[in-house]
Structure formats: structure tokens, C-alpha cells
Amino acid sequence: MNILITGGAGFIGSAVIRYIIKYTSHNVLNLDKLTYAGNLGSLVDVSQNNRYQFLHGDVCDRELLDSTLKSFQPNIIMHLAAESHVDRSVDSPSEFIQSNIVGTYTILESALKFWESLSVGLKNKFRFHHISTDEVYGSLDEIGLFTESTPYDPSSPYSASKASSDHLVRAWHRTYGLPIIITNCSNNYGPYQFPEKLIPLVITNALKGLKLPIYGNGRQVRDWLYVDDHAAALYKVVMEGLIGETFNIGGHNEKTNLEVVQSICSILDRLRPLPQNNIISNYEDLIEFVKDRPGHDIRYAIDSSKLQKSLSWAPTETFDSGLSKTVKWYLENESWSKCIEDGSYQSHEKS
């Protein structure tokens, strides 16, 4: 098959591409605008593979999308291109509206035109897979889980933009018949994650002896999903999931933000102990509680039983095993983080 992946230079998108190239025989076209979080360095392992190709482009560019679909003839579109950082959405929501809402509308229109031009056989095989987030559901109390039928209640400009894109995708299915599937995932973590997110930020700050900032009291709860488990789930859903369905993907790893940071510190104490003459004795001494961000949801937790029962998927990594792998990866790939810090990662060829 030919699989078009938008946002394939991002954290989750690159994991999906690495998975498909490694475990299948499909062809992949990666369409990415290469905004600040797009990093082709995350794809060095597959960049020379003859089944992979990269196209520098924007999902808001309708003319580019139409010509790309016509020439590449995808059997599947996996739409991951999105602005995804909550803090940035609070400071600059317009970029999120443009990319996540207008971008999704534009690729839906292009995909619909392409799908309508196909023969009956190819039409029946075509899939448009929209990858979204559990943040569209809002915040949970201390009990309960997000299910596929949980009403949407987004809190931030980011989650509101993703909720809007989810609604657009469903509307294009119900109104025009476009064969779609939607997935909503919990917090991802793992190798190659841009260091603005909690886990890589804590790791990189700790290695430099900088403060480890935690919002509020650190009691906010998130369900953590190892990115390679997510990539495997996304592939399984797009290949085996029923058209028009939504699937929640969770890691079954609820942790408070404080617990996450403390766990990272404990692993670093073991793998990269501080010098005996250091001012601080362990990494936890670097923790600093900072003013909470506006609209900070209290708890996310996903019920992924539908995916487990219908498609026999379950995460392979526990939080402890996945976090240990993640910390080790950052320790062994400090040059990757340094390229992010000095901006040299953006010098990769874009065409």
C-alpha cells in the first residue's frame, strides 16, 4: 500500500513511519511543514530506505495536497500534522486554529476529491485516519475514565482546536461518506520527543543542573503511553478498524506529574549519579514548583478496552520500563538534544 502521513517529522508521526518501514512492506510519503517541532533527525534510520520519501509542505496548501494525492495515489492517509503544545496554544492560539482546524479542513477537502475519483475497488480500501488527543474530553475527577462516548469539553485553545478537527472529520464522513477512523490518545513519551514536553524537559534540564519546573502542586494526573506502543496501535487501527469508528488509545499508566518527575530523578540518580562534591546530593533537589498554567486539567485517564477487545491491542511497556528506556535513550543521544538547543536540527534538507 501507499500511505501518506502528514506531520511525519513530529514525535508521534516519526514513530509511526519508523514502525511502518521496519515492520511492513508499505510505501510511505511524509508530508511535513517542518515547523519548530518537526525534526528530520528523528527519521535518519529510514531516510535512505527506498520505500520512504519526504515532501516539505503545508496541509493548508490545497494545490499541493491535490497534486500530491494525484501523483502518490495513497491507499491510506494518516493525518498527524498539528500544533500540539498546550502552553504555546495559551500564548499564541492563532497558529493552532490555522494548523489544526484549517489544515484538517483543507486535507479533508482534498482527500474527498481524491477518494471520489477512485474506482469502486480502491474506494472501498481507502482510509482517512485522524489522530487526536484525550484532551478533547476535558478534565476528570478522581474516579472514572474517558470512553469513546465521553462528551467533549476542551479546556485549552489546543484541545479546542483538536476537538474542532475531530468534529470536522466526523462531519465529512456523515455528510459526504469519506471513510474515516479517529483515534484519541493519552500522553505520549519516548525517544525523539521535543524537549518542551514534561519528560524530555526534565531529563535535559537535570543533565544540565537546571531547575525541574512543576506546575502548581504537581498533583495533576496523566495516563502515559510509550510512543512505540502508540505507533503499533495506530497501524493496527488503520488496517483493521471499522470505518466511522473512534478508538481511545491509553497506556494504563496513571501518574501525577510529581511522580513522573521523581521517577526520572530516581533513574538518573542510578544511571548518571551526581559527583560527591556537588552542591546538591540528588536530582530531586532540583525540583521547583511554579505558578500553575491557566485552565490546567486535573486528571486524564483513558479506557481503551474497546481497542483491546475488538482489535486485540494492549501496550507492551509499563511506565517503569518505558521511562527507563526513554531516559537511557536521552543519555545515549545527548547530541540529538544539543541539536535542538542550538537550532542546528532545522538545517536538515527540506526537499
C-alpha positions as CSV (number, residue, x, y, z in Angstrom):
1,M,0.0,0.0,0.0
2,N,0.9,3.7,-0.3
3,I,0.5,5.5,3.0
4,L,0.6,9.3,3.2
5,I,1.5,10.6,6.7
6,T,1.1,14.3,7.5
7,G,3.3,15.6,10.3
8,G,5.7,12.7,9.9
9,A,8.6,14.6,11.2
10,G,6.9,15.2,14.5
11,F,7.3,13.0,17.6
12,I,4.4,10.6,17.0
13,G,4.5,10.8,13.2
14,S,8.1,9.8,13.0
15,A,7.5,6.8,15.3
16,V,4.7,5.7,13.0
17,I,6.9,6.0,10.0
18,R,9.7,4.1,11.7
19,Y,7.2,1.4,12.6
20,I,5.8,1.0,9.1
21,I,9.1,0.9,7.4
22,K,10.5,-1.6,9.9
23,Y,7.6,-4.0,10.2
24,T,5.7,-3.8,6.8
25,S,6.4,-3.6,3.1
26,H,4.3,-0.4,2.5
27,N,5.5,2.8,0.9
28,V,5.4,6.0,3.0
29,L,5.3,9.6,1.9
30,N,5.9,12.0,4.7
31,L,4.4,15.5,4.2
32,D,5.6,17.9,6.8
33,K,5.9,21.7,7.1
34,L,8.9,21.4,9.4
35,T,7.8,23.9,11.9
36,Y,9.9,24.3,15.1
37,A,9.0,20.8,16.4
38,G,9.5,19.0,13.0
39,N,12.8,17.2,13.1
40,L,14.1,15.0,10.2
41,G,16.8,13.8,12.6
42,S,14.1,11.6,14.0
43,L,14.0,9.7,10.7
44,V,17.6,9.1,10.0
45,D,17.1,5.3,10.4
46,V,14.7,5.2,7.5
47,S,15.7,8.2,5.4
48,Q,17.7,6.1,2.9
49,N,15.0,3.4,2.6
50,N,13.6,3.2,-1.0
51,R,10.0,2.9,0.4
52,Y,10.2,6.2,2.2
53,Q,10.1,9.7,0.8
54,F,9.8,13.2,2.2
55,L,7.9,16.2,0.9
56,H,8.2,19.6,2.5
57,G,4.8,21.1,2.5
58,D,1.8,22.5,4.5
59,V,-1.5,20.8,4.9
60,C,-3.1,24.2,4.4
61,D,-1.8,24.3,0.8
62,R,-4.8,22.8,-1.1
63,E,-3.0,22.9,-4.5
64,L,0.0,21.0,-3.1
65,L,-2.3,18.4,-1.5
66,D,-4.3,17.8,-4.7
67,S,-1.2,17.3,-6.8
68,T,0.4,15.1,-4.1
69,L,-2.6,12.8,-3.8
70,K,-2.9,12.6,-7.6
71,S,0.8,11.6,-8.0
72,F,1.3,9.4,-4.9
73,Q,-2.1,7.7,-5.1
74,P,-2.4,6.9,-1.4
75,N,-4.5,4.0,-0.1
76,I,-4.3,5.4,3.4
77,I,-3.9,8.9,4.8
78,M,-2.8,9.2,8.4
79,H,-3.3,12.8,9.5
80,L,-1.0,13.7,12.4
81,A,0.1,17.2,11.3
82,A,-0.9,19.5,14.2
83,E,0.4,22.1,16.7
84,S,0.4,20.2,20.0
85,H,1.8,22.1,22.9
86,V,-0.8,23.4,25.4
87,D,1.4,26.2,26.8
88,R,2.1,27.5,23.3
89,S,-1.6,27.4,22.5
90,V,-2.3,29.6,25.5
91,D,0.3,32.2,24.4
92,S,-0.4,32.0,20.6
93,P,-3.7,30.3,19.8
94,S,-3.9,31.6,16.1
95,E,-1.3,29.1,15.0
96,F,-3.3,26.2,16.5
97,I,-6.5,27.4,14.8
98,Q,-4.8,27.6,11.4
99,S,-2.9,24.3,11.6
100,N,-5.3,22.1,13.5
101,I,-8.6,23.4,12.2
102,V,-8.0,25.0,8.8
103,G,-5.3,22.4,8.0
104,T,-7.7,19.5,8.8
105,Y,-10.5,21.1,6.7
106,T,-8.1,21.5,3.8
107,I,-6.9,18.0,3.7
108,L,-10.4,16.6,4.2
109,E,-11.5,18.5,1.1
110,S,-8.5,17.3,-0.9
111,A,-9.0,13.7,0.3
112,L,-12.7,13.8,-0.5
113,K,-12.0,14.9,-4.1
114,F,-9.3,12.2,-4.5
115,W,-11.5,9.5,-3.0
116,E,-14.4,10.4,-5.2
117,S,-12.1,9.9,-8.3
118,L,-11.2,6.4,-7.4
119,S,-12.6,3.2,-8.8
120,V,-15.1,1.3,-6.6
121,G,-12.5,-1.2,-5.5
122,L,-10.0,1.4,-4.5
123,K,-12.7,3.5,-2.8
124,N,-13.6,0.6,-0.6
125,K,-10.0,0.1,0.5
126,F,-9.3,3.8,1.2
127,R,-9.0,5.1,4.8
128,F,-8.6,8.6,6.3
129,H,-7.2,8.2,9.8
130,H,-7.3,11.2,12.0
131,I,-5.0,11.1,15.1
132,S,-6.3,13.2,18.0
133,T,-5.9,13.5,21.8
134,D,-7.7,12.7,25.0
135,E,-7.6,16.4,25.9
136,V,-10.7,17.0,23.9
137,Y,-12.7,15.3,26.7
138,G,-11.7,17.9,29.3
139,S,-10.9,17.0,32.9
140,L,-11.8,14.1,35.1
141,D,-12.4,13.9,38.8
142,E,-10.5,11.4,40.9
143,I,-12.6,8.5,39.5
144,G,-13.8,7.5,36.1
145,L,-12.2,7.1,32.6
146,F,-12.6,8.7,29.2
147,T,-14.5,6.4,26.8
148,E,-15.3,6.9,23.2
149,S,-18.7,8.3,24.1
150,T,-17.5,10.8,26.7
151,P,-18.8,14.3,25.8
152,Y,-16.3,16.8,24.5
153,D,-15.3,19.5,27.0
154,P,-12.0,21.0,25.9
155,S,-10.2,23.5,28.2
156,S,-7.3,25.0,26.3
157,P,-7.0,26.5,22.8
158,Y,-5.0,23.4,21.8
159,S,-7.7,20.9,22.9
160,A,-10.4,23.1,21.5
161,S,-8.7,23.1,18.1
162,K,-8.3,19.3,18.2
163,A,-12.0,18.9,19.2
164,S,-12.9,21.1,16.3
165,S,-10.8,18.9,13.9
166,D,-12.4,15.7,15.3
167,H,-15.9,17.2,14.6
168,L,-14.9,18.1,11.0
169,V,-13.6,14.6,10.3
170,R,-16.8,13.0,11.5
171,A,-18.9,15.5,9.5
172,W,-17.0,14.7,6.3
173,H,-17.9,11.0,6.9
174,R,-21.5,11.5,7.8
175,T,-22.2,14.2,5.1
176,Y,-20.0,13.0,2.2
177,G,-19.3,9.4,3.0
178,L,-15.5,9.8,3.3
179,P,-14.2,6.6,5.0
180,I,-12.6,7.8,8.3
181,I,-11.3,6.5,11.6
182,I,-10.5,8.6,14.6
183,T,-8.2,7.8,17.5
184,N,-7.7,9.7,20.7
185,C,-4.6,9.0,22.7
186,S,-3.2,9.7,26.2
187,N,0.1,11.5,26.9
188,N,2.9,10.1,24.8
189,Y,6.5,9.8,25.8
190,G,9.7,8.1,24.5
191,P,12.7,8.8,22.3
192,Y,12.9,11.8,20.0
193,Q,10.3,13.9,21.9
194,F,10.8,17.6,21.6
195,P,12.2,18.9,24.9
196,E,9.4,21.3,25.6
197,K,7.2,18.4,26.9
198,L,7.5,17.3,30.5
199,I,9.5,14.1,30.4
200,P,12.3,15.3,27.9
201,L,12.4,18.7,29.6
202,V,13.0,17.2,33.0
203,I,15.7,14.9,31.6
204,T,17.6,17.5,29.7
205,N,17.3,20.1,32.5
206,A,18.5,17.7,35.0
207,L,21.6,16.8,33.0
208,K,22.5,20.5,32.8
209,G,21.8,21.0,36.5
210,L,18.9,23.3,35.8
211,K,15.6,23.6,37.8
212,L,12.9,21.0,37.2
213,P,9.7,23.1,36.9
214,I,6.4,21.5,38.0
215,Y,3.1,23.4,37.6
216,G,1.1,24.1,40.8
217,N,1.4,21.3,43.3
218,G,2.2,18.6,40.8
219,R,-0.9,16.5,41.6
220,Q,-2.3,16.6,38.1
221,V,-2.7,13.1,36.8
222,R,-2.0,11.9,33.3
223,D,-2.1,8.5,31.6
224,W,1.2,7.8,29.9
225,L,1.6,5.9,26.7
226,Y,5.0,4.8,25.3
227,V,5.2,6.2,21.7
228,D,6.2,2.9,20.1
229,D,3.1,1.2,21.6
230,H,1.0,4.1,20.2
231,A,2.6,3.7,16.7
232,A,1.7,0.0,16.8
233,A,-1.9,0.8,17.9
234,L,-2.3,3.4,15.1
235,Y,-1.2,0.9,12.4
236,K,-3.5,-1.8,13.8
237,V,-6.5,0.6,13.9
238,V,-6.0,1.9,10.3
239,M,-5.6,-1.6,9.0
240,E,-8.3,-3.4,10.9
241,G,-10.6,-0.8,12.5
242,L,-14.2,-0.3,11.2
243,I,-14.9,2.8,9.1
244,G,-16.6,5.6,11.1
245,E,-15.4,4.3,14.5
246,T,-13.4,6.0,17.2
247,F,-10.8,4.3,19.3
248,N,-9.2,5.5,22.5
249,I,-5.6,4.5,23.0
250,G,-4.2,4.6,26.5
251,G,-1.1,3.3,28.3
252,H,-2.8,2.2,31.6
253,N,-0.2,4.2,33.5
254,E,-1.8,7.0,35.6
255,K,0.8,9.1,37.3
256,T,0.8,12.5,38.9
257,N,3.3,15.0,37.3
258,L,5.2,15.0,40.6
259,E,5.5,11.1,40.5
260,V,6.8,11.3,36.9
261,V,9.5,13.8,37.7
262,Q,10.5,11.9,40.8
263,S,10.8,8.7,38.8
264,I,13.0,10.4,36.3
265,C,15.2,11.7,39.1
266,S,15.5,8.2,40.6
267,I,16.6,6.7,37.3
268,L,19.1,9.5,36.7
269,D,20.5,9.0,40.3
270,R,21.2,5.4,39.3
271,L,22.4,5.9,35.7
272,R,24.2,9.3,36.0
273,P,24.9,9.9,39.7
274,L,25.9,13.4,40.7
275,P,29.5,14.0,41.8
276,Q,30.0,13.6,45.6
277,N,31.3,17.2,45.9
278,N,28.2,18.5,44.1
279,I,26.1,21.3,45.8
280,I,23.0,19.0,45.6
281,S,23.1,15.3,46.6
282,N,20.4,14.1,44.2
283,Y,18.3,15.2,41.2
284,E,15.1,15.7,43.2
285,D,16.8,18.7,44.9
286,L,16.3,20.5,41.5
287,I,12.5,20.3,41.6
288,E,10.8,23.7,41.7
289,F,7.1,24.3,41.9
290,V,6.0,27.1,39.6
291,K,2.7,29.0,39.1
292,D,0.1,26.8,37.5
293,R,-1.0,27.4,33.9
294,P,-4.5,28.7,33.1
295,G,-7.1,26.0,32.5
296,H,-4.9,23.2,33.7
297,D,-6.9,20.0,33.7
298,I,-6.8,17.9,36.9
299,R,-6.8,14.4,35.5
300,Y,-6.8,12.4,32.3
301,A,-7.4,8.7,32.1
302,I,-8.4,6.6,29.1
303,D,-10.5,3.5,28.8
304,S,-9.0,1.6,25.9
305,S,-11.0,-1.6,26.4
306,K,-12.8,-1.1,23.0
307,L,-9.4,-1.3,21.2
308,Q,-8.2,-4.2,23.3
309,K,-11.4,-6.2,22.8
310,S,-12.1,-5.5,19.1
311,L,-8.5,-5.4,17.8
312,S,-6.6,-7.4,20.5
313,W,-4.2,-4.5,21.2
314,A,-2.5,-3.8,24.5
315,P,0.5,-1.7,25.4
316,T,3.7,-3.7,25.8
317,E,5.6,-1.2,28.0
318,T,4.8,-0.5,31.6
319,F,5.5,3.1,32.8
320,D,8.7,1.9,34.6
321,S,10.0,0.0,31.6
322,G,9.1,2.7,29.1
323,L,10.5,5.5,31.2
324,S,13.7,3.6,31.8
325,K,14.2,3.1,28.0
326,T,13.4,6.8,27.5
327,V,15.9,8.1,30.0
328,K,18.6,5.7,28.7
329,W,17.9,6.9,25.1
330,Y,18.4,10.6,26.1
331,L,21.6,9.7,27.9
332,E,22.9,7.9,24.9
333,N,21.8,10.6,22.4
334,E,22.8,13.8,24.1
335,S,23.9,15.1,20.7
336,W,20.3,14.9,19.5
337,S,19.2,17.2,22.3
338,K,22.1,19.6,21.7
339,C,21.0,20.0,18.1
340,I,17.5,21.0,19.3
341,E,19.0,23.5,21.8
342,D,21.3,25.2,19.3
343,G,18.8,25.1,16.4
344,S,21.0,23.1,14.1
345,Y,18.3,20.4,13.6
346,Q,16.5,22.9,11.5
347,S,19.3,22.9,8.9
348,H,18.2,19.5,7.5
349,E,17.4,19.4,3.9
350,K,13.7,20.3,3.4
351,S,13.1,18.9,-0.1
